[in-house]
Amino acid sequence: MLVILTALFVTAFLCPILFRVLKRNAFYVVAVVPAVGFIWLLTQLPTVLAADNSLANGAPNAPPSISIQWIPGLNIGLNFRMDSLAATILLLILGVGALVLFYCARYFKNDDPQIGGFAAKMVAFAGAMTGLVTADDVIIMFIFWEITSVLSYLLIGFNQALITARRSAMNALIITTLGGLVMLAGILMIGATAGSYQLSEIMASADQLVSLGTYTDVAVALIIVGAISKSALVPFHFWLPGAMAAPTPVSAYLHAAAMVKAGVYLIARMAPGFADTNLWAPMTVGIGILTMIIGGFRALKQYDLKLILAFGTVSQLGFIIAIFGFGTPEAAFAALAMTLAHGLFKATLFLSVGIIDHNTGTRDIRKLSGLRRAMPILTVTAGIAAASMAGVPLLFGFVAKEAVYESALHLDTPWGWAALVGLVLGAGLTMGYSLRFFFGAFGVKKKSVPALICKAPTLIFLAPLLVLSALTLFLGLYPQLVEPLMIHWSAAQGGPGKMHLLAFAGLNPALGLSAISVSLGLIFYWIRRRSDTGAPLRRMTISAEEIYRMSVNVLDMVAIWITGRTQRGSLSFYLGVILGVVLVIPLGIALTVATPWPSNWIIADHPAQILIGVIIIAGAVVAIIAPKRFMAVLMVSVTGYGMVAIFALQGAPDLALTQLLVETIVLVSFVLALRALPKRLWGGIKRIKWGRALMAIALAVMVIYIAIAMMAARQESSISLAWPDLAYYEGYGKNIVNVALVDMRVWDTFGEITVLAAAATGVASLIFAGRSFGSRVRAQDVAPGSIDSGSEAMGGKESKEVALRIARRFASSDNQDWLMAGSTLVAERRSIIFEVVTRLMFHSVLVLSVYTLLAGHNTPGGGFAGGLIAGLALTIRYLAGGRIELSESMRIAPGMLIGGGIALAGLAGIVPLLLGDEIFTMYAMEFWFFGDQKFVTSTVFDIGVYLVVLGLVQDVLRSLGSEIDALSEGRSPIDRHDFVEASQTGVGR
């Protein structure tokens, strides 16, 4: 299972490369992966069935499973399990998935944009569904559940030029995600009560959970809401017809065979244990039958072939969930057969519509005529699928529906007959829209509609449909081939095992119900055909979709109202709100909780601390009254450097080093950003706003008070006292801070570097404002002496002339190239001393950064400090040589560094899982190399941190440095036109 799951996601990652080389033929290569998975699954079916049979007989032989610890503290693990239910759904996911991908090779054209990304999303979706149906941990199942929602959103909105596609994708995402969050609440309630989030254990303790009454009823109801939103049942049914804006292969796979089956799977999984809860039958059987009737009625009114199938899918999903909702072993047997039959015939029909639309350019049944002559093979395959959907004998759909009727006849509930009537009525509507689909697509219309002249599809294009139709026909004649799956799933629930799939079960009540539903379908079709004027459908004034749109509109208006009163564009207002909340809530809690007051006060541990404290206070005061921004920034940095000294005096060299580097980088960033701001601040102390000052003072007093109270309130020994031994004996390092960051508190660090990546992306996006910032500028593409041409030299007239003569002489000399892009700067901005020193220091500082990285496990340093040192090396080089020098000095884009760093850090956590250990497990290796040496694998994580920090600094330098430089010159973004324009104006080397 894990191998197939991994193979699908790896294939998705490789899809863009494959399609760049093979174009649309890469679909054939990609289809091999789910096809191989399908074959592997067939080989595993005997083992799966034997395990289910063993469980049904009370033996301990469990189904094939994999269990890997992930978060032991929360009892969450990577647990996967394969039983007959999961295997049946997986047959559809892998089998239909392979055929749909094969079909895509002829559906798309070589010049269609982004087909590589499309294939990647389709394969990733297959992987997510595989994980969903095999997950034995409900939290892992929920993660895959949400992944399918995101991928569905991306696939529905594949055609970004269509507003209908974007809107439909958003509707599907909002509804399924909202349902998923509601479901998560129910999952957490059930898991917390059961004492386990493992699905098999929850089902084993279902009887105890049901006995809790209302609590379990509410939890199960919340889970059902998630299931019916995913499977598009009333009142969430409208998102599925809207999703038909997606390419037809998406409709055939996601909305017929895969995604919508997620809700069906969840209901089927929970029915054996929770069908006796009070809200189960109304929410599954009641809503299911209502959905079946509404969907069937809406399907009869459509003119678009895809919409007929879409509303038909809504109807059939309600049908299947209603049967699973019966909660009996017989119903589980019949519903599982119907699920398999539905996946086969509905995928065939959607693919048929894709061919019709591809070859004729329309799906409107009012315009289609004579296709049965132009496409005879397609007519036969689509006819078999439509007949199976309608329940025509000798097809698998008929066999499954007979089993459904048989299970409904055995219901021993007061509402059993009402449910049976609803099923027969819904089946009649199914027959009606099946006829409407087939004759609408392939029938000959009136003389006013000319027969379409179109090219017949090739056999390779038809091949997936032929396979699916053949299976529908073959399983209708020999249903015993898949019957063991249904029997073992029914038997695993304690069923008597008396149900069978038969091509013809004789003259029985179920056959009579089938005859009634067929007769009703003919009547419905005849009435609709007689009353059909061909006029456009009228929009329903009150419907679930209309209510949804009204709700979204109300939310939009409320959001606009709140945004207009909070997002004022005033930084002082935002800070006031944030600091006000920080002041009121913690201070209110602190004042209401009785805490002891310290009895022993220590002013300072060292006299130097008093002096440093005075300097910090003076810096803060001067920063407040400084008339210019530059002076204010310098004074703020004084407070930061003062903290460096405090850390050093307190014996924390690692913190002191990190604070020193951070403060330096922040100072440079501030100074770079100041170039785009006015020089003066607010005019000195006379214009200080005392309300803000009082808030600042109150906040400072509050923080001091809470810090003192917390230290005085300690009653137990600090956990940090155990950290030295943990760091040395468990983390194999002498630097407690670094070992804590990359080992003991590694999850915190991983979250922090993710935040750093988001911050870097945000800064770059704001500065570049939609322009590309991934390209690199080469020095040879820029005219000499053209950069910073608008700058002004400092000093008097005579000194300025002397400085310019010296600078020009240095700039015009060909004997020194201290920097790669030094010659691109104007002469006034070049400094021989700065360039030489930069050239001498740059590589040494980089070596120092690597040393700091590697030695940080035992001495002050680590990935964060090492990345900052490397960033300072880049900063010096940028200040010496300008933006082109920065581009030349770092050939790797900051996004690649940040992404690669996060990937490397994540890999350091995932590899232990593959070795059977917990995530982020650290290993130590000893070897002899210039003495006894020890290597710990947490260093790999630290290297990832190093790359993220380096990428962040480079991003800041490019955003606040290079981009502002280019904007000030009026040439942004920079490209090869710089050199061309300079050549045309006579400027050259």
Secondary structure as UniProt FT lines:
FT   HELIX           2..22
FT   HELIX           23..25
FT   HELIX           26..56
FT   TURN            57..58
FT   STRAND          65..71
FT   HELIX           72..74
FT   STRAND          76..81
FT   HELIX           84..107
FT   TURN            110..111
FT   TURN            113..114
FT   HELIX           115..134
FT   HELIX           138..156
FT   TURN            160..161
FT   HELIX           163..194
FT   HELIX           199..204
FT   HELIX           206..210
FT   TURN            211..213
FT   HELIX           214..230
FT   TURN            231..232
FT   TURN            234..235
FT   TURN            237..238
FT   HELIX           239..242
FT   HELIX           243..245
FT   HELIX           248..253
FT   TURN            254..257
FT   TURN            259..260
FT   HELIX           261..274
FT   TURN            275..276
FT   TURN            278..279
FT   HELIX           280..281
FT   HELIX           282..286
FT   HELIX           287..300
FT   HELIX           305..325
FT   HELIX           329..360
FT   TURN            365..367
FT   HELIX           371..374
FT   HELIX           376..390
FT   TURN            393..394
FT   HELIX           396..409
FT   TURN            414..415
FT   HELIX           416..442
FT   TURN            447..448
FT   HELIX           459..477
FT   HELIX           479..481
FT   HELIX           483..491
FT   TURN            492..494
FT   HELIX           509..531
FT   HELIX           544..566
FT   HELIX           571..592
FT   HELIX           607..625
FT   HELIX           629..649
FT   TURN            650..651
FT   HELIX           653..674
FT   TURN            675..676
FT   HELIX           685..687
FT   HELIX           690..713
FT   HELIX           719..722
FT   HELIX           723..725
FT   HELIX           726..730
FT   HELIX           736..739
FT   HELIX           740..744
FT   HELIX           746..768
FT   TURN            769..770
FT   HELIX           779..781
FT   TURN            784..785
FT   TURN            788..790
FT   HELIX           797..812
FT   TURN            820..821
FT   HELIX           822..824
FT   HELIX           827..829
FT   HELIX           832..855
FT   TURN            856..858
FT   HELIX           863..889
FT   HELIX           894..914
FT   TURN            915..916
FT   TURN            919..920
FT   STRAND          924..928
FT   STRAND          932..936
FT   HELIX           938..956
FT   HELIX           957..962
FT   HELIX           963..969
FT   HELIX           977..984
FT   TURN            985..986
//
